[in-house]
Each structure stands twice: as structure tokens, then as C-alpha cells.
Amino acid sequence: LKTRKPDIDSLSVTKYAGGSLHILDTFSITTNTPIVNLDKSLIKVTDIDTVEVDFNAILDPSKTKLYVDFEKKYDNSYHIEILPNTITDLFGISNDSLDVKLKTKTPEDYGIINVDLYSELDTSFIIELLNEKGDIIRTVKTPEEDLIPFELLEPGIYLVRIILDKNRNGVWDTGNFLERRQPEDIRFFKDRPIEIRANWDIIEEFYIDK
């Protein structure tokens, strides 16, 4: 009886989607198989003036994502070159050449939502900003009522969710039936979404009284 040798997966690399890179984001590539070797010398980042930009190449703990982190400036263009053999996976297969051109936006292309939180309750707060799909975009923790700015937001629809962190441990507690302890309260801003457009700077007041 002959045993069949397992098929070796070809290394597949997926790069950051889109030609625009958010000023707060980090460029990355993902692979379908774990990376076991990285040659940073085969990576080059240049700006709009073809000046080389310092960067850090960081391998995610999963070994299937590589971050190329560098200081970004507004309204600039960047060229990222990843030469063959930059990464090698556990099967000894290396990448082909990758050539990526990205552009950053101006500050005026983004918007700001300021959440003005009012409450007399004895609790800390965890303020979460969600996109239209319900994904958490930003999280801010504060021990008391405060003005919370969410800056550099892409134009779109957002939701604000606030957790009343009564035990002040910085996380949402689900409660405990045996201890007859209820889950910590979660409040949504007026049960309605907030629209933000480019260059908007808006203040939304959030009252929590009980």
C-alpha cells in the first residue's frame, strides 16, 4: 500500500487592497502558508520624490501576515517594492516580485465626530465607534464623562456604542447567573446612525442618566 504524498500548496500573496492608504493604517500582505524566513533587505519604500523611507518589517504572530510600517505624510504617494525571495514559507517556496503604489489623503478628506458624554452615574465608560457594518473602528476608555474626539474618519455612516463599565475593569462583563449579577449596560447613541462627510467636524451630545 503506497501512501500519497500531500500536495504542497503554492505560496499565494495577497496585498493591501486599494490604491489609497489611510494615514493611520499599516500596509500589509497576507499569505496562505506560514512564513519562516524574511529578508528585509529586499524591501524598498520610496515617497513621491523617490526618496527612500525608513520602515519596519513586522511578521504577525500568525506567520501569515507581514506588515511594512513607515511614517506616512498627508497628501503623499508611496512606492513599495518587494523583490523575489523576500519571504519564504515553510515549504521553501518564495514570493514573486510585488510592486505597490499607494497614496495618502489630505486632512480635509476626513471627518471628525466628537462625542460629548454627560452622566452623573458612578461608572467608567467604554466608548466604541462602529461602522455601518457593525465593525468596531475605534475604542476609547474614560473614567468619567468627557469630550471624546474620533478624528480622521472616512466619510460614511457610524454608530456610537457606550458600555457602562461599573466595575472599572476596562472590559464588558457578561454577568453571572449564579451570582445574580447582570451584564453591564450597553447604550447606543439615540438608536440612530451618525453621518460624517469630508471636512466635517461635528459634536454629538450623549446623555446617560440611569
NUPA-349903 format. One record per residue: z negated, x negated, y negated of N, C-alpha, C in turn; residue in three letters; residue number from 1; chain. Coordinates in nm, 2 decimals. Atoms other than C-alpha are relative to their C-alpha. Layout:
BEGIN
- n_up / n_east / n_north / ca_up / ca_east / ca_north / c_up / c_east / c_north / r / k / c
- Z / X / Y / Z / X / Y / Z / X / Y / ALA / NUM / A
...
# end
This chain:
BEGIN
- n_up / n_east / n_north / ca_up / ca_east / ca_north / c_up / c_east / c_north / r / k / c
- 0.00 / -0.09 / 0.12 / 0.00 / 0.00 / 0.00 / 0.00 / -0.09 / -0.12 / LEU / 1 / A
- -0.01 / 0.08 / 0.12 / 0.11 / -0.15 / -0.33 / -0.06 / 0.08 / -0.12 / LYS / 2 / A
- 0.05 / -0.06 / 0.12 / -0.08 / -0.08 / -0.64 / 0.09 / -0.02 / -0.12 / THR / 3 / A
- -0.09 / 0.01 / 0.11 / 0.12 / -0.01 / -0.95 / -0.07 / -0.06 / -0.12 / ARG / 4 / A
- 0.05 / 0.06 / 0.12 / 0.06 / -0.23 / -1.25 / 0.00 / 0.10 / -0.12 / LYS / 5 / A
- 0.00 / -0.09 / 0.11 / -0.05 / -0.03 / -1.55 / 0.10 / -0.04 / -0.11 / PRO / 6 / A
- -0.09 / 0.03 / 0.11 / 0.21 / -0.01 / -1.83 / -0.07 / -0.06 / -0.12 / ASP / 7 / A
- 0.06 / 0.06 / 0.12 / 0.14 / -0.23 / -2.12 / 0.05 / 0.07 / -0.13 / ILE / 8 / A
- -0.05 / -0.06 / 0.12 / 0.15 / -0.04 / -2.45 / 0.06 / -0.10 / -0.10 / ASP / 9 / A
- -0.06 / 0.08 / 0.11 / 0.38 / -0.18 / -2.72 / -0.09 / 0.02 / -0.12 / SER / 10 / A
- 0.08 / -0.01 / 0.12 / 0.19 / -0.26 / -3.03 / 0.08 / 0.08 / -0.11 / LEU / 11 / A
- -0.05 / -0.09 / 0.11 / 0.25 / 0.01 / -3.29 / -0.08 / -0.01 / -0.12 / SER / 12 / A
- 0.08 / 0.01 / 0.12 / 0.15 / -0.03 / -3.65 / 0.04 / 0.11 / -0.10 / VAL / 13 / A
- -0.02 / -0.11 / 0.10 / 0.11 / 0.25 / -3.90 / -0.06 / -0.05 / -0.13 / THR / 14 / A
- 0.05 / 0.04 / 0.13 / 0.08 / 0.16 / -4.26 / -0.04 / 0.11 / -0.09 / LYS / 15 / A
- 0.05 / -0.09 / 0.10 / -0.08 / 0.33 / -4.56 / 0.12 / 0.09 / -0.04 / TYR / 16 / A
- -0.11 / -0.10 / 0.03 / 0.12 / 0.65 / -4.63 / 0.02 / 0.01 / -0.15 / ALA / 17 / A
- -0.03 / -0.03 / 0.14 / 0.29 / 0.70 / -4.97 / 0.02 / -0.13 / -0.08 / GLY / 18 / A
- -0.02 / 0.12 / 0.08 / 0.40 / 0.46 / -5.24 / -0.10 / -0.01 / -0.11 / GLY / 19 / A
- 0.11 / 0.01 / 0.10 / 0.10 / 0.53 / -5.46 / -0.13 / -0.03 / 0.06 / SER / 20 / A
- 0.14 / 0.04 / -0.05 / -0.24 / 0.37 / -5.41 / -0.10 / 0.04 / -0.10 / LEU / 21 / A
- 0.10 / -0.04 / 0.09 / -0.54 / 0.53 / -5.56 / -0.08 / -0.12 / -0.04 / HIS / 22 / A
- 0.07 / 0.12 / 0.06 / -0.74 / 0.29 / -5.78 / -0.13 / -0.03 / 0.08 / ILE / 23 / A
- 0.13 / 0.01 / -0.08 / -1.05 / 0.35 / -5.55 / 0.03 / -0.03 / 0.15 / LEU / 24 / A
- -0.04 / 0.01 / -0.14 / -0.86 / 0.33 / -5.22 / 0.02 / -0.15 / 0.04 / ASP / 25 / A
- -0.03 / 0.13 / -0.05 / -0.81 / 0.03 / -5.00 / 0.12 / 0.01 / 0.10 / THR / 26 / A
- -0.12 / 0.00 / -0.08 / -0.47 / -0.05 / -4.84 / -0.04 / -0.03 / 0.15 / PHE / 27 / A
- 0.03 / 0.03 / -0.14 / -0.48 / -0.04 / -4.46 / 0.12 / 0.02 / 0.09 / SER / 28 / A
- -0.10 / -0.03 / -0.11 / -0.27 / -0.05 / -4.14 / -0.09 / 0.03 / 0.12 / ILE / 29 / A
- 0.07 / -0.03 / -0.13 / -0.37 / 0.10 / -3.81 / 0.09 / -0.03 / 0.12 / THR / 30 / A
- -0.07 / 0.04 / -0.12 / -0.27 / 0.00 / -3.46 / -0.04 / 0.09 / 0.11 / THR / 31 / A
- 0.03 / -0.09 / -0.12 / -0.26 / 0.19 / -3.13 / -0.08 / -0.08 / 0.11 / ASN / 32 / A
- 0.08 / 0.08 / -0.10 / -0.42 / -0.10 / -2.94 / -0.09 / -0.10 / -0.08 / THR / 33 / A
- 0.09 / 0.08 / 0.07 / -0.72 / -0.32 / -3.04 / 0.06 / -0.14 / -0.04 / PRO / 34 / A
- -0.04 / 0.13 / 0.05 / -0.66 / -0.63 / -3.25 / -0.10 / -0.11 / 0.04 / ILE / 35 / A
- 0.10 / 0.10 / -0.04 / -0.81 / -0.95 / -3.11 / 0.02 / -0.13 / -0.08 / VAL / 36 / A
- -0.02 / 0.12 / 0.08 / -0.66 / -1.21 / -3.34 / 0.07 / 0.04 / -0.14 / ASN / 37 / A
- -0.05 / -0.02 / 0.14 / -0.59 / -1.21 / -3.72 / 0.02 / -0.13 / -0.07 / LEU / 38 / A
- -0.03 / 0.12 / 0.08 / -0.41 / -1.48 / -3.92 / 0.02 / 0.04 / -0.14 / ASP / 39 / A
- 0.00 / -0.04 / 0.14 / -0.49 / -1.41 / -4.28 / 0.10 / -0.07 / -0.08 / LYS / 40 / A
- -0.10 / 0.08 / 0.08 / -0.26 / -1.69 / -4.40 / 0.14 / 0.06 / 0.00 / SER / 41 / A
- -0.13 / -0.06 / 0.00 / 0.04 / -1.47 / -4.31 / 0.01 / 0.12 / -0.08 / LEU / 42 / A
- 0.00 / -0.12 / 0.09 / -0.05 / -1.20 / -4.56 / 0.01 / -0.05 / -0.14 / ILE / 43 / A
- -0.01 / 0.04 / 0.14 / 0.05 / -1.22 / -4.92 / 0.01 / 0.13 / -0.09 / LYS / 44 / A
- 0.00 / -0.12 / 0.09 / -0.02 / -0.98 / -5.21 / 0.03 / -0.05 / -0.14 / VAL / 45 / A
- -0.04 / 0.04 / 0.14 / 0.15 / -1.01 / -5.55 / 0.01 / 0.13 / -0.08 / THR / 46 / A
- 0.00 / -0.11 / 0.09 / 0.14 / -0.79 / -5.86 / 0.14 / 0.02 / -0.06 / ASP / 47 / A
- -0.13 / -0.03 / 0.06 / 0.42 / -0.66 / -6.09 / 0.06 / -0.12 / -0.06 / ILE / 48 / A
- -0.06 / 0.13 / 0.06 / 0.46 / -1.01 / -6.24 / 0.02 / -0.11 / 0.11 / ASP / 49 / A
- -0.02 / 0.09 / -0.12 / 0.49 / -1.16 / -5.89 / -0.11 / -0.11 / 0.00 / THR / 50 / A
- 0.12 / 0.09 / 0.00 / 0.15 / -1.33 / -5.95 / -0.08 / 0.03 / 0.13 / VAL / 51 / A
- 0.08 / -0.02 / -0.12 / -0.04 / -1.38 / -5.62 / -0.14 / 0.06 / -0.04 / GLU / 52 / A
- 0.13 / -0.07 / 0.02 / -0.35 / -1.16 / -5.60 / -0.10 / -0.04 / 0.12 / VAL / 53 / A
- 0.10 / 0.03 / -0.11 / -0.67 / -1.27 / -5.41 / -0.03 / 0.13 / 0.07 / ASP / 54 / A
- 0.03 / -0.12 / -0.08 / -0.76 / -1.04 / -5.13 / -0.09 / -0.04 / 0.12 / PHE / 55 / A
- 0.08 / 0.02 / -0.12 / -0.99 / -1.00 / -4.83 / 0.07 / 0.08 / 0.11 / ASN / 56 / A
- -0.05 / -0.07 / -0.11 / -0.85 / -0.91 / -4.49 / -0.12 / 0.04 / 0.09 / ALA / 57 / A
- 0.12 / -0.04 / -0.07 / -1.12 / -0.70 / -4.31 / 0.04 / 0.08 / 0.12 / ILE / 58 / A
- -0.03 / -0.08 / -0.12 / -1.09 / -0.58 / -3.95 / -0.11 / 0.10 / 0.03 / LEU / 59 / A
- 0.09 / -0.11 / -0.03 / -1.26 / -0.25 / -3.88 / -0.07 / -0.02 / 0.13 / ASP / 60 / A
- 0.07 / 0.01 / -0.12 / -1.53 / -0.24 / -3.61 / 0.08 / 0.06 / 0.12 / PRO / 61 / A
- -0.08 / -0.06 / -0.11 / -1.29 / -0.02 / -3.40 / 0.11 / -0.10 / 0.05 / SER / 62 / A
- -0.10 / 0.10 / -0.03 / -1.05 / -0.32 / -3.40 / 0.15 / 0.06 / 0.00 / LYS / 63 / A
- -0.13 / -0.06 / 0.01 / -0.76 / -0.08 / -3.46 / 0.04 / 0.03 / -0.15 / THR / 64 / A
- -0.03 / -0.02 / 0.14 / -0.76 / -0.08 / -3.84 / -0.03 / -0.13 / -0.08 / LYS / 65 / A
- 0.01 / 0.12 / 0.08 / -0.70 / -0.37 / -4.08 / 0.01 / 0.04 / -0.15 / LEU / 66 / A
- 0.00 / -0.03 / 0.15 / -0.79 / -0.34 / -4.45 / 0.04 / -0.13 / -0.07 / TYR / 67 / A
- -0.04 / 0.10 / 0.09 / -0.63 / -0.55 / -4.71 / -0.06 / 0.04 / -0.14 / VAL / 68 / A
- 0.07 / -0.04 / 0.12 / -0.87 / -0.53 / -5.00 / 0.02 / -0.09 / -0.12 / ASP / 69 / A
- -0.02 / 0.09 / 0.12 / -0.79 / -0.66 / -5.35 / -0.03 / 0.08 / -0.13 / PHE / 70 / A
- 0.03 / -0.07 / 0.13 / -0.88 / -0.58 / -5.71 / 0.13 / 0.06 / -0.06 / GLU / 71 / A
- -0.12 / -0.07 / 0.05 / -0.64 / -0.32 / -5.85 / -0.02 / 0.03 / -0.15 / LYS / 72 / A
- 0.00 / -0.04 / 0.14 / -0.55 / -0.25 / -6.21 / 0.09 / 0.12 / -0.02 / LYS / 73 / A
- -0.08 / -0.13 / 0.03 / -0.42 / 0.07 / -6.36 / 0.14 / -0.04 / -0.04 / TYR / 74 / A
- -0.14 / 0.01 / 0.04 / -0.05 / 0.12 / -6.40 / 0.06 / -0.13 / 0.04 / ASP / 75 / A
- -0.06 / 0.13 / -0.05 / 0.05 / -0.18 / -6.19 / 0.07 / 0.03 / 0.13 / ASN / 76 / A
- -0.07 / -0.01 / -0.13 / 0.27 / -0.24 / -5.89 / -0.04 / -0.12 / 0.08 / SER / 77 / A
- 0.04 / 0.11 / -0.09 / 0.18 / -0.45 / -5.59 / 0.09 / 0.00 / 0.12 / TYR / 78 / A
- -0.08 / 0.03 / -0.11 / 0.38 / -0.60 / -5.31 / -0.08 / -0.07 / 0.11 / HIS / 79 / A
- 0.08 / 0.05 / -0.11 / 0.21 / -0.66 / -4.98 / 0.10 / -0.04 / 0.12 / ILE / 80 / A
- -0.09 / 0.05 / -0.11 / 0.39 / -0.88 / -4.72 / -0.09 / -0.04 / 0.11 / GLU / 81 / A
- 0.08 / 0.03 / -0.12 / 0.25 / -0.90 / -4.37 / 0.11 / -0.06 / 0.10 / ILE / 82 / A
- -0.11 / 0.07 / -0.08 / 0.46 / -1.16 / -4.17 / -0.03 / 0.02 / 0.15 / LEU / 83 / A
- 0.02 / 0.00 / -0.14 / 0.52 / -1.16 / -3.80 / -0.11 / -0.09 / 0.05 / PRO / 84 / A
- 0.11 / 0.07 / -0.07 / 0.23 / -1.27 / -3.58 / -0.13 / 0.00 / -0.09 / ASN / 85 / A
- 0.12 / -0.01 / 0.07 / -0.03 / -1.18 / -3.84 / -0.11 / 0.06 / 0.08 / THR / 86 / A
- 0.10 / -0.06 / -0.09 / -0.21 / -0.96 / -3.59 / 0.05 / -0.01 / 0.15 / ILE / 87 / A
- -0.03 / 0.00 / -0.14 / -0.22 / -0.99 / -3.21 / -0.09 / 0.09 / 0.07 / THR / 88 / A
- 0.09 / -0.09 / -0.07 / -0.35 / -0.72 / -2.98 / -0.05 / -0.06 / 0.13 / ASP / 89 / A
- 0.06 / 0.05 / -0.12 / -0.54 / -0.75 / -2.65 / 0.10 / -0.03 / 0.11 / LEU / 90 / A
- -0.11 / 0.03 / -0.09 / -0.21 / -0.76 / -2.46 / 0.08 / -0.12 / -0.04 / PHE / 91 / A
- -0.08 / 0.12 / 0.04 / -0.09 / -1.06 / -2.65 / 0.12 / 0.03 / -0.08 / GLY / 92 / A
- -0.11 / -0.04 / 0.08 / 0.16 / -0.86 / -2.85 / -0.03 / -0.01 / -0.15 / ILE / 93 / A
- 0.02 / 0.02 / 0.15 / 0.21 / -0.94 / -3.22 / 0.09 / 0.10 / -0.08 / SER / 94 / A
- -0.07 / -0.09 / 0.09 / 0.34 / -0.74 / -3.51 / 0.13 / -0.06 / -0.05 / ASN / 95 / A
- -0.12 / 0.04 / 0.07 / 0.68 / -0.75 / -3.67 / -0.03 / -0.01 / -0.15 / ASP / 96 / A
- 0.02 / 0.02 / 0.14 / 0.72 / -0.81 / -4.04 / -0.02 / 0.14 / -0.06 / SER / 97 / A
- 0.02 / -0.12 / 0.07 / 0.58 / -0.54 / -4.27 / 0.01 / -0.03 / -0.15 / LEU / 98 / A
- -0.02 / 0.02 / 0.15 / 0.68 / -0.51 / -4.64 / -0.03 / 0.13 / -0.07 / ASP / 99 / A
- 0.05 / -0.12 / 0.06 / 0.50 / -0.26 / -4.85 / -0.01 / -0.01 / -0.15 / VAL / 100 / A
- 0.00 / -0.01 / 0.14 / 0.54 / -0.17 / -5.22 / -0.08 / 0.12 / -0.05 / LYS / 101 / A
- 0.09 / -0.11 / 0.04 / 0.26 / 0.03 / -5.39 / -0.01 / -0.01 / -0.16 / LEU / 102 / A
- 0.02 / -0.01 / 0.15 / 0.19 / 0.15 / -5.75 / -0.13 / 0.07 / -0.02 / LYS / 103 / A
- 0.12 / -0.07 / 0.05 / -0.13 / 0.25 / -5.92 / 0.03 / 0.08 / -0.12 / THR / 104 / A
- -0.02 / -0.09 / 0.11 / -0.16 / 0.52 / -6.18 / -0.08 / -0.04 / -0.12 / LYS / 105 / A
- 0.08 / 0.02 / 0.12 / -0.30 / 0.53 / -6.53 / -0.13 / 0.09 / 0.01 / THR / 106 / A
- 0.12 / -0.08 / 0.01 / -0.65 / 0.67 / -6.61 / 0.04 / 0.15 / -0.03 / PRO / 107 / A
- -0.03 / -0.14 / 0.04 / -0.48 / 0.97 / -6.77 / 0.07 / 0.08 / 0.11 / GLU / 108 / A
- -0.06 / -0.07 / -0.11 / -0.32 / 1.06 / -6.44 / -0.11 / 0.07 / 0.09 / ASP / 109 / A
- 0.11 / -0.06 / -0.07 / -0.66 / 1.16 / -6.31 / -0.08 / 0.09 / -0.08 / TYR / 110 / A
- 0.09 / -0.09 / 0.07 / -0.92 / 1.42 / -6.40 / -0.15 / -0.03 / 0.03 / GLY / 111 / A
- 0.14 / 0.02 / -0.02 / -1.30 / 1.44 / -6.42 / -0.07 / 0.14 / 0.01 / ILE / 112 / A
- 0.09 / -0.12 / -0.01 / -1.54 / 1.71 / -6.30 / -0.14 / -0.05 / -0.02 / ILE / 113 / A
- 0.14 / 0.03 / 0.03 / -1.89 / 1.69 / -6.45 / -0.08 / 0.12 / 0.05 / ASN / 114 / A
- 0.09 / -0.10 / -0.05 / -2.15 / 1.89 / -6.25 / -0.13 / -0.01 / -0.07 / VAL / 115 / A
- 0.12 / 0.00 / 0.08 / -2.43 / 1.98 / -6.49 / -0.10 / 0.09 / 0.08 / ASP / 116 / A
- 0.09 / -0.07 / -0.09 / -2.71 / 2.07 / -6.25 / -0.14 / 0.03 / -0.06 / LEU / 117 / A
- 0.13 / -0.04 / 0.05 / -3.01 / 2.27 / -6.36 / -0.08 / 0.07 / 0.11 / TYR / 118 / A
- 0.09 / -0.06 / -0.10 / -3.31 / 2.36 / -6.14 / -0.14 / -0.04 / -0.03 / SER / 119 / A
- 0.14 / 0.02 / 0.01 / -3.69 / 2.39 / -6.15 / -0.06 / -0.02 / 0.13 / GLU / 120 / A
- 0.05 / 0.02 / -0.13 / -3.72 / 2.35 / -5.78 / -0.05 / -0.14 / 0.03 / LEU / 121 / A
- 0.06 / 0.13 / -0.04 / -3.93 / 2.07 / -5.63 / 0.08 / -0.05 / 0.12 / ASP / 122 / A
- -0.08 / 0.05 / -0.10 / -3.65 / 1.91 / -5.44 / 0.10 / -0.11 / -0.05 / THR / 123 / A
- -0.11 / 0.09 / 0.03 / -3.39 / 1.63 / -5.43 / 0.13 / 0.08 / 0.03 / SER / 124 / A
- -0.13 / -0.07 / -0.02 / -3.02 / 1.72 / -5.43 / 0.10 / -0.10 / 0.06 / PHE / 125 / A
- -0.11 / 0.08 / -0.05 / -2.72 / 1.60 / -5.23 / 0.12 / 0.08 / -0.05 / ILE / 126 / A
- -0.12 / -0.06 / 0.06 / -2.40 / 1.69 / -5.43 / 0.12 / -0.05 / 0.07 / ILE / 127 / A
- -0.12 / 0.04 / -0.07 / -2.08 / 1.69 / -5.23 / 0.12 / 0.07 / -0.07 / GLU / 128 / A
- -0.13 / -0.05 / 0.05 / -1.73 / 1.73 / -5.37 / 0.10 / 0.01 / 0.11 / LEU / 129 / A
- -0.09 / -0.03 / -0.12 / -1.48 / 1.88 / -5.12 / 0.14 / 0.03 / -0.06 / LEU / 130 / A
- -0.14 / -0.04 / 0.04 / -1.10 / 1.91 / -5.14 / 0.03 / 0.14 / 0.05 / ASN / 131 / A
- -0.04 / -0.13 / -0.03 / -0.91 / 2.22 / -5.08 / -0.01 / 0.03 / 0.16 / GLU / 132 / A
- 0.00 / -0.01 / -0.15 / -0.91 / 2.15 / -4.70 / -0.14 / 0.00 / 0.05 / LYS / 133 / A
- 0.14 / 0.01 / -0.04 / -1.29 / 2.12 / -4.70 / -0.05 / -0.13 / 0.04 / GLY / 134 / A
- 0.04 / 0.14 / -0.03 / -1.30 / 1.74 / -4.65 / -0.09 / -0.05 / -0.12 / ASP / 135 / A
- 0.09 / 0.06 / 0.10 / -1.58 / 1.56 / -4.83 / 0.07 / -0.12 / -0.07 / ILE / 136 / A
- -0.07 / 0.11 / 0.07 / -1.43 / 1.34 / -5.10 / -0.10 / -0.09 / -0.06 / ILE / 137 / A
- 0.10 / 0.08 / 0.06 / -1.74 / 1.22 / -5.28 / -0.14 / 0.06 / 0.03 / ARG / 138 / A
- 0.14 / -0.04 / -0.02 / -2.12 / 1.24 / -5.23 / -0.09 / -0.07 / -0.09 / THR / 139 / A
- 0.10 / 0.06 / 0.10 / -2.39 / 1.18 / -5.49 / -0.14 / 0.06 / 0.04 / VAL / 140 / A
- 0.14 / -0.04 / -0.03 / -2.77 / 1.19 / -5.42 / -0.08 / -0.02 / -0.13 / LYS / 141 / A
- 0.08 / 0.01 / 0.11 / -3.01 / 1.26 / -5.70 / -0.14 / 0.06 / 0.02 / THR / 142 / A
- 0.13 / -0.05 / -0.03 / -3.39 / 1.31 / -5.70 / -0.04 / 0.12 / -0.09 / PRO / 143 / A
- 0.04 / -0.11 / 0.09 / -3.38 / 1.57 / -5.98 / 0.13 / 0.05 / -0.07 / GLU / 144 / A
- -0.11 / -0.05 / 0.07 / -3.15 / 1.78 / -6.20 / 0.06 / -0.10 / -0.08 / GLU / 145 / A
- -0.06 / 0.11 / 0.07 / -2.89 / 1.57 / -6.37 / 0.15 / 0.04 / -0.02 / ASP / 146 / A
- -0.14 / -0.02 / 0.02 / -2.53 / 1.55 / -6.50 / 0.07 / -0.10 / 0.09 / LEU / 147 / A
- -0.07 / 0.09 / -0.10 / -2.31 / 1.42 / -6.21 / 0.14 / 0.00 / -0.03 / ILE / 148 / A
- -0.14 / 0.00 / 0.03 / -1.97 / 1.30 / -6.31 / 0.08 / -0.05 / 0.13 / PRO / 149 / A
- -0.10 / 0.04 / -0.10 / -1.69 / 1.29 / -6.05 / 0.13 / -0.04 / -0.07 / PHE / 150 / A
- -0.11 / 0.05 / 0.08 / -1.43 / 1.07 / -6.20 / 0.12 / -0.04 / 0.09 / GLU / 151 / A
- -0.12 / 0.05 / -0.07 / -1.08 / 0.95 / -6.11 / 0.05 / 0.10 / 0.11 / LEU / 152 / A
- -0.04 / -0.09 / -0.10 / -0.99 / 1.27 / -5.93 / 0.15 / 0.03 / -0.01 / LEU / 153 / A
- -0.14 / -0.04 / 0.00 / -0.63 / 1.35 / -5.82 / 0.00 / 0.15 / -0.04 / GLU / 154 / A
- -0.01 / -0.14 / 0.03 / -0.51 / 1.68 / -5.97 / 0.00 / 0.09 / 0.13 / PRO / 155 / A
- 0.01 / -0.08 / -0.12 / -0.59 / 1.96 / -5.73 / -0.11 / 0.10 / -0.01 / GLY / 156 / A
- 0.10 / -0.10 / -0.01 / -0.84 / 2.22 / -5.61 / -0.12 / -0.06 / 0.07 / ILE / 157 / A
- 0.12 / 0.06 / -0.06 / -1.20 / 2.12 / -5.54 / -0.11 / 0.10 / 0.01 / TYR / 158 / A
- 0.12 / -0.08 / -0.02 / -1.53 / 2.27 / -5.42 / -0.12 / -0.09 / -0.02 / LEU / 159 / A
- 0.13 / 0.07 / 0.02 / -1.88 / 2.17 / -5.51 / -0.10 / 0.06 / 0.09 / VAL / 160 / A
- 0.11 / -0.05 / -0.09 / -2.15 / 2.20 / -5.24 / -0.12 / -0.08 / -0.03 / ARG / 161 / A
- 0.12 / 0.07 / 0.03 / -2.51 / 2.12 / -5.30 / -0.10 / 0.03 / 0.11 / ILE / 162 / A
- 0.11 / -0.01 / -0.10 / -2.78 / 2.06 / -5.04 / -0.13 / -0.02 / -0.07 / ILE / 163 / A
- 0.14 / 0.01 / 0.06 / -3.14 / 2.12 / -5.14 / -0.08 / -0.09 / 0.10 / LEU / 164 / A
- 0.07 / 0.10 / -0.08 / -3.30 / 1.81 / -4.99 / -0.15 / 0.00 / -0.02 / ASP / 165 / A
- 0.14 / -0.03 / 0.03 / -3.65 / 1.94 / -4.98 / -0.10 / -0.11 / 0.05 / LYS / 166 / A
- 0.09 / 0.11 / -0.05 / -3.80 / 1.65 / -4.77 / 0.05 / -0.13 / -0.06 / ASN / 167 / A
- -0.04 / 0.12 / 0.07 / -3.61 / 1.40 / -4.98 / 0.04 / -0.12 / 0.09 / ARG / 168 / A
- -0.04 / 0.11 / -0.09 / -3.47 / 1.20 / -4.69 / 0.15 / -0.03 / -0.01 / ASN / 169 / A
- -0.14 / 0.04 / 0.03 / -3.11 / 1.19 / -4.82 / 0.10 / 0.06 / 0.10 / GLY / 170 / A
- -0.10 / -0.07 / -0.10 / -2.95 / 1.40 / -4.53 / -0.04 / 0.14 / 0.01 / VAL / 171 / A
- 0.02 / -0.14 / -0.02 / -2.91 / 1.76 / -4.45 / -0.07 / 0.02 / 0.14 / TRP / 172 / A
- 0.08 / -0.02 / -0.12 / -3.17 / 1.87 / -4.19 / 0.03 / 0.14 / 0.05 / ASP / 173 / A
- -0.04 / -0.12 / -0.06 / -3.06 / 2.14 / -3.95 / -0.11 / 0.10 / 0.04 / THR / 174 / A
- 0.11 / -0.09 / -0.03 / -3.41 / 2.28 / -3.89 / -0.04 / -0.02 / 0.15 / GLY / 175 / A
- 0.06 / 0.01 / -0.14 / -3.62 / 2.31 / -3.57 / -0.06 / 0.13 / 0.04 / ASN / 176 / A
- 0.05 / -0.14 / -0.05 / -3.67 / 2.64 / -3.38 / -0.15 / -0.01 / 0.04 / PHE / 177 / A
- 0.14 / 0.01 / -0.06 / -3.99 / 2.52 / -3.20 / -0.10 / -0.02 / -0.12 / LEU / 178 / A
- 0.09 / 0.03 / 0.11 / -4.14 / 2.40 / -3.53 / 0.01 / 0.11 / -0.11 / GLU / 179 / A
- -0.02 / -0.11 / 0.09 / -4.02 / 2.72 / -3.70 / 0.04 / -0.05 / -0.14 / ARG / 180 / A
- -0.05 / 0.06 / 0.12 / -3.85 / 2.51 / -3.96 / 0.14 / 0.04 / -0.03 / ARG / 181 / A
- -0.14 / -0.05 / 0.03 / -3.54 / 2.65 / -4.13 / 0.09 / -0.12 / -0.05 / GLN / 182 / A
- -0.09 / 0.10 / 0.05 / -3.23 / 2.44 / -4.21 / -0.01 / 0.00 / -0.15 / PRO / 183 / A
- 0.01 / 0.02 / 0.14 / -3.22 / 2.30 / -4.56 / 0.12 / 0.09 / -0.06 / GLU / 184 / A
- -0.10 / -0.08 / 0.06 / -3.03 / 2.53 / -4.80 / 0.12 / -0.07 / -0.05 / ASP / 185 / A
- -0.13 / 0.05 / 0.05 / -2.67 / 2.48 / -4.89 / 0.05 / 0.10 / -0.10 / ILE / 186 / A
- -0.06 / -0.09 / 0.10 / -2.52 / 2.62 / -5.21 / 0.14 / -0.04 / -0.04 / ARG / 187 / A
- -0.13 / 0.02 / 0.05 / -2.16 / 2.65 / -5.32 / 0.01 / 0.04 / -0.14 / PHE / 188 / A
- -0.01 / -0.03 / 0.15 / -2.07 / 2.64 / -5.69 / 0.07 / 0.14 / -0.02 / PHE / 189 / A
- -0.05 / -0.13 / 0.04 / -2.02 / 3.01 / -5.78 / 0.10 / 0.06 / 0.10 / LYS / 190 / A
- -0.09 / -0.05 / -0.11 / -1.84 / 3.06 / -5.45 / 0.15 / 0.00 / -0.04 / ASP / 191 / A
- -0.14 / 0.01 / 0.04 / -1.52 / 2.96 / -5.62 / 0.05 / -0.14 / -0.01 / ARG / 192 / A
- -0.04 / 0.14 / 0.01 / -1.30 / 2.65 / -5.63 / 0.02 / -0.03 / -0.15 / PRO / 193 / A
- -0.02 / 0.06 / 0.14 / -1.25 / 2.43 / -5.94 / 0.13 / -0.07 / 0.00 / ILE / 194 / A
- -0.13 / 0.07 / 0.01 / -0.90 / 2.33 / -6.05 / -0.02 / -0.11 / -0.10 / GLU / 195 / A
- -0.01 / 0.11 / 0.09 / -0.85 / 1.99 / -6.21 / 0.14 / -0.05 / -0.01 / ILE / 196 / A
- -0.13 / 0.05 / 0.02 / -0.54 / 1.86 / -6.37 / -0.01 / -0.14 / -0.07 / ARG / 197 / A
- 0.00 / 0.14 / 0.06 / -0.43 / 1.52 / -6.51 / -0.06 / 0.00 / -0.14 / ALA / 198 / A
- 0.06 / 0.02 / 0.14 / -0.63 / 1.41 / -6.81 / -0.10 / 0.11 / -0.03 / ASN / 199 / A
- 0.11 / -0.10 / 0.03 / -0.88 / 1.70 / -6.78 / -0.13 / -0.06 / 0.02 / TRP / 200 / A
- 0.14 / 0.05 / -0.01 / -1.25 / 1.63 / -6.84 / -0.08 / 0.13 / -0.02 / ASP / 201 / A
- 0.06 / -0.13 / 0.01 / -1.44 / 1.95 / -6.76 / -0.15 / -0.01 / 0.04 / ILE / 202 / A
- 0.14 / -0.01 / -0.04 / -1.81 / 2.04 / -6.73 / -0.02 / 0.14 / 0.06 / ILE / 203 / A
- 0.04 / -0.13 / -0.07 / -1.93 / 2.30 / -6.48 / -0.15 / 0.00 / 0.02 / GLU / 204 / A
- 0.15 / -0.01 / -0.01 / -2.29 / 2.42 / -6.50 / -0.04 / 0.07 / 0.13 / GLU / 205 / A
- 0.04 / -0.05 / -0.13 / -2.47 / 2.48 / -6.17 / -0.15 / 0.03 / -0.01 / PHE / 206 / A
- 0.14 / -0.04 / 0.00 / -2.80 / 2.68 / -6.18 / -0.05 / 0.03 / 0.14 / TYR / 207 / A
- 0.07 / -0.03 / -0.13 / -3.03 / 2.68 / -5.88 / -0.14 / 0.03 / -0.04 / ILE / 208 / A
- 0.14 / -0.05 / 0.04 / -3.34 / 2.89 / -5.94 / -0.09 / 0.04 / 0.11 / ASP / 209 / A
- 0.09 / -0.04 / -0.11 / -3.46 / 2.98 / -5.59 / 0.07 / -0.04 / 0.13 / LYS / 210 / A
# end
